[in-house]
Amino acid sequence: MRWIDVHDIAIELEEAHPDADILHVRFTDLWKWVQELPGFDDDPEKSSEKILEAIQMAWLDERD
């Protein structure tokens, strides 16, 4: 997975952190959690606040 795989990342985050309060997760934690996902292989420097926001919203949609 890469940073642009927002939907796939959201699915994996939901499986890894099912009890997380998605809207209150700090972007620093989210950034770390994404990099810890199995199969994630992208440059940490390629992330941005915009990408993290997109992941957060996709994760919220996944939970609903």
N, C-alpha and C positions, 0 to 999 in steps of 0.2 A: 504494500500500500504506500501511497504517496500523499502529500498534503492535499492534493486536489481530489482525492477519493473520499470526499466529505461524507457521503451516505454510508459507505463501507466502514469508515472510522466510527460513525455514530452507532452502528450496529454493534461493533466490537466494544465500544465504550459502555453501552448498555449491558452487555454481558459481563464485562469486567467490573463495573461499578453500578450495580442495579439500585443501590440505596442512595446514590449521590443526589444532592439537591442541585439539579442542573443549572438553574438560574443563579445560584450563588457560588458556583465553582469559580475559583480565581483562575484567570487565564494562565498564570504561571503553573498551576496544578494541571490544568487541562493540557497545556503544552507538554508537560512531563508525561502525563498519562498516555497521550497519543504516541509518544516515542517508545513507551514501554509495551505497546500492543504487539502481539505476535504477528509477524509479517509486515510490520511497518519498517520501511527502509527508504528514508528520504533525509535530505540535509536539514538539520534543525533550523538553520538560518533562512530557509525558504518559507518558513511560516510567517504569518503576520496577524495583526489584530483582526483584520477582515476575515481571514481564513478561520481563525479560532471562533469568531462570531458565527460563521456559517456552520462550523462543526457543532457548536452549541445549539443552534436552532434545529439542525438536522437530528441531533440527539433528542431534543425535546419532542420533535415530530415522531421519532421512533418510539418513544415511550407512550405517546398517546395512541 
